[in-house]
């Protein structure tokens, strides 16, 4: 079997056999297939797509390329949640503790920021002392004791995905639905979950800009899970404006803490309850989805989700007092207000522009080796549909260095669109798949 023949057949839209997919993944992982040939194959997939059988085999090969986590000796259904990435998306810090408080075992494996979307690990590490680099033994022990642990992908978990993802990032093939699906699902299934809840973002601040693309991505991932005997549900949710008000690492931890104390923004609270409910339902801790919603709301209102989060922060070396005393978190030294040039209604807030501007002042990274300033970011003062007066504050930029603040401020100002009429209210949860 020759790599060039497989590239040609995929370029021409043919379906590859399972053993041919395995040949490519194994060959690239062990170094027998060079970057330039795998780049060609990825581009062929980008243009020609993959069948369900091909995507499932690709996922399975990446999953089997390294270690897999065995959690079978921990009682209960193991359920994780994954978001495809958005601006101000801090639901993991709310959803996971609520589900764990309900008795679900939640092995939460997360990633770092790249591009205009934030990273769960970076946000958690803004809590002084918080560790995400736990050993397999520490991960297993904490899951057994607390039912929740936040870690990053280890070197030995789905190494084929690690190599392929790095190559996709520099060959303009990131947006391929078969490649996105197999990447996400290989990592999630390697961590030993029984079920998975997906939050597939769509809109200006998401990788998927159109709902039809988000639906295809959700259907592909749900299908992979089903064929591998895992229960998977996906929500397609709006990302045309930031979720909540805070964008930036420590700022989002503050807002997540407030939300877990039942004092968070309406949109963030609503989505978090729905995601947590589906985790609780798939985790068999409620007989129906309605019962699961009531259970999620109960753990939010009574504070047991908040107490669970504080337990996890302490267990992973973090200072849980920082969740009450925000002065213990990294705080910016400078602030700039962005005001409305005229009166009217906020008709839209471009989430991608807000995310990019936040990165400009240090909240994210453009390259993997870039460092992050955990203190900086943006806090919105208004959301789409709200009425504003001329001169009223639209948002505030928090920074520690003057570099690029002017540029970021201009971008943020342009992100807000005003109109004389109130816009139609946009649904937050657009579809359910699976």
C-alpha positions as CSV (number, residue, x, y, z in Angstrom):
1,X,0.0,0.0,0.0
2,X,1.4,3.4,-1.1
3,X,0.6,6.7,0.6
4,X,0.5,8.6,-2.7
5,X,-2.2,6.2,-4.0
6,X,-4.4,6.8,-1.0
7,X,-4.0,10.6,-1.4
8,X,-5.0,10.4,-5.0
9,X,-8.1,8.2,-4.3
10,X,-9.2,10.5,-1.5
11,X,-8.6,13.6,-3.8
12,X,-10.9,12.0,-6.3
13,X,-13.6,11.4,-3.7
14,X,-13.3,7.7,-3.2
15,X,-13.9,6.0,0.1
16,X,-10.9,4.5,1.8
17,X,-11.1,1.1,3.5
18,X,-10.6,0.9,7.3
19,X,-7.2,-0.7,7.0
20,X,-6.1,2.1,4.6
21,X,-7.1,4.7,7.2
22,X,-5.2,2.8,9.8
23,X,-2.1,2.6,7.5
24,X,-2.2,6.5,7.2
25,X,-2.7,7.2,10.9
26,X,-0.1,4.7,12.1
27,X,2.4,5.7,9.4
28,X,2.2,9.4,10.3
29,X,2.3,8.8,14.0
30,X,5.4,6.7,13.9
31,X,7.2,9.0,11.4
32,X,7.0,6.7,8.3
33,X,4.7,9.2,6.4
34,X,6.2,12.7,6.2
35,X,4.4,16.0,6.9
36,X,4.2,16.9,3.2
37,X,2.2,13.7,2.3
38,X,-0.1,14.0,5.3
39,X,-0.7,17.6,4.5
40,X,-1.8,16.6,1.0
41,X,-4.1,13.9,2.5
42,X,-5.6,16.5,4.9
43,X,-6.3,18.9,2.1
44,X,-7.9,16.1,0.1
45,X,-10.2,15.3,3.0
46,X,-11.0,19.0,3.4
47,X,-12.3,19.2,-0.2
48,X,-13.7,15.6,-0.7
49,X,-15.0,14.9,2.8
50,X,-15.3,11.5,4.5
51,X,-18.0,8.9,4.8
52,X,-19.4,7.9,8.2
53,X,-17.4,4.7,8.1
54,X,-14.1,6.6,7.3
55,X,-14.7,9.2,10.1
56,X,-15.4,6.4,12.7
57,X,-12.3,4.5,11.7
58,X,-10.2,7.7,11.8
59,X,-11.5,8.4,15.3
60,X,-10.8,4.9,16.4
61,X,-7.3,4.9,15.0
62,X,-6.4,8.2,16.7
63,X,-8.0,6.9,20.0
64,X,-5.9,3.7,19.9
65,X,-2.7,5.5,18.9
66,X,-1.8,6.0,22.6
67,X,-3.0,5.3,26.1
68,X,-6.6,5.2,27.1
69,X,-8.0,5.9,30.5
70,X,-9.7,3.0,32.3
71,X,-12.3,4.4,34.8
72,X,-14.3,1.1,35.0
73,X,-13.5,0.6,38.7
74,X,-15.1,4.0,39.7
75,X,-18.8,3.4,40.2
76,X,-21.3,5.4,38.1
77,X,-21.7,6.7,34.6
78,X,-18.8,8.9,33.5
79,X,-20.0,12.0,31.5
80,X,-18.0,14.8,30.1
81,X,-19.0,18.0,28.3
82,X,-17.2,19.7,25.4
83,X,-17.7,23.1,23.7
84,X,-16.4,23.8,20.2
85,X,-15.1,27.1,21.4
86,X,-16.6,30.5,21.9
87,X,-16.0,34.0,23.4
88,X,-16.8,34.3,27.1
89,X,-17.7,30.6,27.3
90,X,-17.0,29.7,30.9
91,X,-19.8,27.1,31.2
92,X,-17.4,24.2,32.1
93,X,-16.8,25.8,35.6
94,X,-20.5,25.8,36.3
95,X,-21.8,22.8,34.4
96,X,-19.2,20.2,35.7
97,X,-19.7,21.1,39.4
98,X,-23.5,21.0,39.1
99,X,-23.4,17.6,37.5
100,X,-20.8,16.3,40.0
101,X,-22.9,17.6,42.9
102,X,-25.8,15.5,41.5
103,X,-23.6,12.4,41.6
104,X,-22.3,12.2,38.1
105,X,-18.7,11.3,37.6
106,X,-17.1,14.0,35.4
107,X,-13.6,13.5,34.0
108,X,-13.2,17.0,32.5
109,X,-10.3,17.0,30.0
110,X,-9.8,20.5,28.5
111,X,-7.6,22.5,26.2
112,X,-5.9,25.9,26.0
113,X,-6.7,29.1,24.1
114,X,-5.7,29.4,20.5
115,X,-7.1,32.1,18.2
116,X,-10.0,34.3,19.4
117,X,-11.6,31.6,21.7
118,X,-10.6,31.1,25.3
119,X,-9.1,28.0,26.9
120,X,-10.5,26.2,30.0
121,X,-7.0,25.3,31.4
122,X,-5.8,28.9,31.1
123,X,-8.8,30.2,32.9
124,X,-8.4,27.7,35.7
125,X,-4.7,28.5,36.1
126,X,-5.6,32.1,36.8
127,X,-6.7,30.8,40.2
128,X,-3.5,31.1,42.3
129,X,-1.9,27.6,42.7
130,X,-4.3,25.7,40.6
131,X,-2.7,22.6,38.9
132,X,-4.0,21.0,35.7
133,X,-0.9,18.8,35.1
134,X,-2.0,16.0,37.4
135,X,-0.6,12.5,37.0
136,X,-2.9,9.6,36.0
137,X,-2.9,8.4,39.6
138,X,-3.9,11.8,40.9
139,X,-6.6,12.2,38.3
140,X,-8.1,8.7,39.2
141,X,-7.9,9.4,42.9
142,X,-9.6,12.8,42.7
143,X,-12.4,11.4,40.5
144,X,-13.0,8.6,43.0
145,X,-13.2,11.0,45.9
146,X,-14.8,14.1,44.5
147,X,-16.4,12.9,41.2
148,X,-14.8,15.8,39.2
149,X,-11.3,16.6,38.0
150,X,-10.0,19.2,35.5
151,X,-6.9,18.1,33.5
152,X,-5.2,18.7,30.2
153,X,-4.5,16.2,27.4
154,X,-1.4,14.1,28.4
155,X,1.4,13.4,26.0
156,X,0.4,9.8,25.7
157,X,-3.4,10.3,25.1
158,X,-4.3,10.2,21.4
159,X,-0.8,11.3,20.2
160,X,-2.0,10.9,16.6
161,X,-4.5,13.7,17.1
162,X,-1.8,15.9,18.7
163,X,0.4,15.5,15.6
164,X,-2.5,15.9,13.1
165,X,-4.0,18.9,14.9
166,X,-0.6,20.7,14.8
167,X,-0.4,20.0,11.0
168,X,-4.1,21.1,10.4
169,X,-3.3,24.4,12.2
170,X,-0.6,25.3,9.7
171,X,-2.2,23.9,6.5
172,X,-5.6,25.7,6.6
173,X,-7.5,22.5,7.2
174,X,-8.8,23.2,10.7
175,X,-12.4,23.8,9.6
176,X,-13.0,20.3,8.0
177,X,-16.0,18.7,9.7
178,X,-14.6,15.1,9.5
179,X,-11.2,16.3,10.9
180,X,-12.8,18.4,13.7
181,X,-15.2,15.6,14.6
182,X,-12.5,12.8,14.8
183,X,-10.1,15.1,16.7
184,X,-12.7,16.0,19.4
185,X,-14.2,12.5,19.7
186,X,-10.8,10.7,19.8
187,X,-9.7,12.7,22.8
188,X,-13.0,12.5,24.6
189,X,-13.4,8.8,24.2
190,X,-9.8,8.1,25.2
191,X,-10.5,9.6,28.6
192,X,-12.9,6.8,29.5
193,X,-16.3,8.4,29.3
194,X,-19.6,6.6,28.8
195,X,-21.5,9.6,27.6
196,X,-20.8,13.1,26.3
197,X,-22.7,16.4,26.0
198,X,-21.6,18.7,23.2
199,X,-22.1,22.4,23.0
200,X,-21.6,23.2,19.3
201,X,-21.3,27.0,18.8
202,X,-22.5,28.9,15.7
203,X,-22.1,32.5,14.8
204,X,-19.6,35.3,14.5
205,X,-17.6,34.2,17.5
206,X,-17.6,30.4,16.6
207,X,-15.5,28.4,14.2
208,X,-18.8,27.4,12.5
209,X,-20.4,30.5,11.1
210,X,-23.5,28.9,9.6
211,X,-26.1,26.8,11.4
212,X,-26.1,24.2,8.6
213,X,-22.4,23.7,9.2
214,X,-22.9,23.4,13.0
215,X,-25.7,20.9,12.5
216,X,-23.4,18.7,10.3
217,X,-20.7,18.9,12.9
218,X,-23.1,17.9,15.7
219,X,-24.6,15.1,13.7
220,X,-21.2,13.7,12.7
221,X,-20.0,13.7,16.3
222,X,-23.2,12.2,17.7
223,X,-22.9,9.5,14.9
224,X,-19.3,8.7,15.9
225,X,-20.4,8.3,19.5
226,X,-23.4,6.1,18.6
227,X,-21.2,3.8,16.5
228,X,-18.8,3.4,19.4
229,X,-21.6,2.6,21.9
230,X,-21.4,6.0,23.7
231,X,-24.4,8.2,24.4
232,X,-23.9,11.6,22.9
233,X,-26.2,14.7,22.8
234,X,-25.4,18.0,21.2
235,X,-26.8,21.5,21.6
236,X,-26.3,24.0,18.9
237,X,-26.0,27.4,20.6
238,X,-25.7,31.0,19.5
239,X,-22.3,32.6,19.6
240,X,-23.1,35.9,17.8
241,X,-22.4,37.8,21.0
242,X,-20.2,36.8,23.9
243,X,-21.7,34.5,26.5
244,X,-22.3,36.4,29.8
245,X,-20.5,39.7,30.3
246,X,-16.9,38.7,31.1
247,X,-14.2,37.9,28.5
248,X,-10.7,37.0,29.8
249,X,-9.3,34.4,32.1
250,X,-9.6,35.7,35.7
251,X,-12.6,37.8,34.7
252,X,-14.4,34.7,33.6
253,X,-13.5,32.8,36.8
254,X,-15.1,35.7,38.7
255,X,-18.3,35.5,36.6
256,X,-18.5,31.7,36.9
257,X,-18.2,32.0,40.7
258,X,-21.0,34.5,40.7
259,X,-23.1,32.2,38.5
260,X,-22.5,29.2,40.8
261,X,-23.8,31.5,43.6
262,X,-27.0,32.0,41.6
263,X,-26.0,35.6,40.8
264,X,-24.8,35.2,37.2
265,X,-26.0,36.5,33.8
266,X,-29.3,35.1,32.5
267,X,-27.8,33.7,29.3
268,X,-24.9,32.0,31.0
269,X,-27.1,30.6,33.7
270,X,-29.7,29.3,31.3
271,X,-27.2,27.5,29.1
272,X,-25.3,26.1,32.1
273,X,-28.5,24.6,33.5
274,X,-29.4,23.0,30.2
275,X,-26.0,21.5,29.7
276,X,-25.8,20.2,33.3
277,X,-29.3,18.7,33.0
278,X,-28.3,16.7,30.0
279,X,-25.2,15.5,31.8
280,X,-27.3,14.5,34.8
281,X,-29.8,12.7,32.6
282,X,-27.2,10.8,30.6
283,X,-25.5,10.0,33.9
284,X,-28.7,8.3,35.0
285,X,-29.2,10.5,38.1
286,X,-32.7,11.6,36.9
287,X,-35.5,9.7,35.3
288,X,-36.3,12.5,32.8
289,X,-34.8,15.6,31.3
290,X,-37.3,17.8,33.2
291,X,-36.3,16.1,36.5
292,X,-32.6,16.6,35.6
293,X,-33.2,20.3,35.0
294,X,-34.9,20.6,38.4
295,X,-32.0,18.8,40.0
296,X,-29.4,21.1,38.3
297,X,-31.4,24.2,39.4
298,X,-31.6,22.8,43.0
299,X,-27.8,22.4,43.2
300,X,-27.3,25.9,41.8
301,X,-29.8,27.6,44.2
302,X,-28.7,25.6,47.3
303,X,-25.0,26.2,46.6
304,X,-23.9,22.6,46.4
305,X,-22.4,23.1,42.9
306,X,-20.4,26.1,44.2
307,X,-19.2,24.0,47.2
308,X,-18.2,21.2,44.8
309,X,-16.1,23.7,42.7
310,X,-14.4,25.0,45.8
311,X,-13.5,21.4,46.8
312,X,-12.0,20.7,43.4
313,X,-10.0,24.0,43.4
314,X,-8.6,23.1,46.8
315,X,-7.8,19.5,45.8
316,X,-5.9,20.7,42.7
317,X,-3.7,23.1,44.7
318,X,-5.7,26.3,44.1
319,X,-6.7,29.0,46.6
320,X,-10.5,28.5,46.9
321,X,-10.8,31.8,48.8
322,X,-10.1,33.6,45.5
323,X,-13.6,32.5,44.4
324,X,-15.0,34.7,47.2
325,X,-12.4,37.4,47.4
326,X,-11.7,38.4,43.8
327,X,-8.8,40.6,44.9
328,X,-6.8,37.3,45.3
329,X,-7.1,36.7,41.6
330,X,-4.9,38.5,39.1
331,X,-6.2,42.0,38.6
332,X,-5.5,44.5,35.8
333,X,-3.8,47.8,36.5
334,X,-5.5,49.9,33.7
335,X,-9.1,50.3,32.6
336,X,-10.6,52.1,29.6
337,X,-14.3,52.7,29.0
338,X,-15.9,52.4,25.5
339,X,-18.9,54.6,25.3
340,X,-21.8,54.7,22.8
341,X,-21.5,57.4,20.1
342,X,-25.3,57.9,20.0
343,X,-28.5,56.6,21.5
344,X,-30.4,53.6,20.3
345,X,-30.7,49.8,20.7
346,X,-27.7,47.5,20.6
347,X,-28.6,45.4,17.5
348,X,-25.5,43.2,17.5
349,X,-22.2,42.7,19.3
350,X,-19.6,40.9,17.1
351,X,-18.2,38.1,19.4
352,X,-15.2,37.5,17.2
353,X,-14.1,41.1,17.3
354,X,-14.5,41.1,21.1
355,X,-12.4,37.9,21.3
356,X,-9.7,39.2,19.0
357,X,-9.5,42.6,20.9
358,X,-9.2,40.7,24.2
359,X,-6.3,38.7,22.8
360,X,-4.6,41.9,21.6
361,X,-4.3,43.1,25.2
362,X,-3.0,39.7,26.3
363,X,-5.9,37.5,27.2
364,X,-5.2,34.9,24.5
365,X,-2.5,33.6,22.3
366,X,-2.0,33.6,18.5
367,X,0.8,30.9,18.7
368,X,1.0,28.0,21.1
369,X,4.2,29.4,22.7
370,X,2.7,32.8,23.5
371,X,2.2,33.6,27.1
372,X,-1.2,34.8,28.6
373,X,-1.9,37.6,31.0
374,X,-4.6,36.2,33.2
375,X,-5.7,39.6,34.6
376,X,-6.7,41.3,31.4
377,X,-9.9,41.2,29.3
378,X,-13.2,42.9,28.6
379,X,-16.4,43.3,30.5
380,X,-19.6,44.1,28.6
381,X,-22.0,46.5,30.3
382,X,-24.8,45.8,27.8
383,X,-26.1,42.9,25.7
384,X,-27.9,42.8,22.3
385,X,-31.4,44.2,22.5
386,X,-30.7,46.7,25.3
387,X,-31.4,50.4,24.9
388,X,-28.4,52.8,25.4
389,X,-28.0,56.6,25.6
390,X,-25.3,58.6,23.9
391,X,-22.2,58.5,26.1
392,X,-23.3,55.5,28.1
393,X,-20.7,52.8,28.7
394,X,-20.9,49.8,26.3
395,X,-17.9,47.9,27.9
396,X,-14.7,48.3,29.8
397,X,-11.2,47.1,28.7
398,X,-9.0,45.9,31.6
399,X,-5.2,45.8,30.8
400,X,-1.8,45.7,32.3
401,X,0.3,47.0,29.4
402,X,-0.4,50.0,27.1
403,X,0.6,48.1,24.0
404,X,-2.2,47.7,21.5
405,X,-4.8,49.1,23.9
406,X,-5.8,51.8,21.3
407,X,-6.1,49.2,18.5
408,X,-8.2,46.9,20.8
409,X,-10.4,49.8,21.8
410,X,-11.1,50.7,18.2
411,X,-12.0,47.1,17.4
412,X,-14.3,46.8,20.4
413,X,-16.1,50.0,19.5
414,X,-16.6,48.7,16.0
415,X,-18.0,45.4,17.4
416,X,-21.1,47.2,18.7
417,X,-23.9,48.0,16.2
418,X,-26.7,50.3,17.1
419,X,-30.2,50.7,15.5
420,X,-33.2,52.9,16.2
421,X,-35.5,49.9,16.6
422,X,-35.2,47.1,19.1
423,X,-33.9,43.9,17.3
424,X,-35.8,40.6,17.4
425,X,-34.8,38.5,20.4
426,X,-32.4,35.7,19.3
427,X,-32.7,32.2,20.7
428,X,-29.7,31.0,22.7
429,X,-30.3,27.3,22.2
430,X,-31.0,26.8,18.5
431,X,-31.2,23.0,18.1
432,X,-30.8,19.7,19.9
433,X,-29.1,16.8,18.0
434,X,-29.1,13.2,19.4
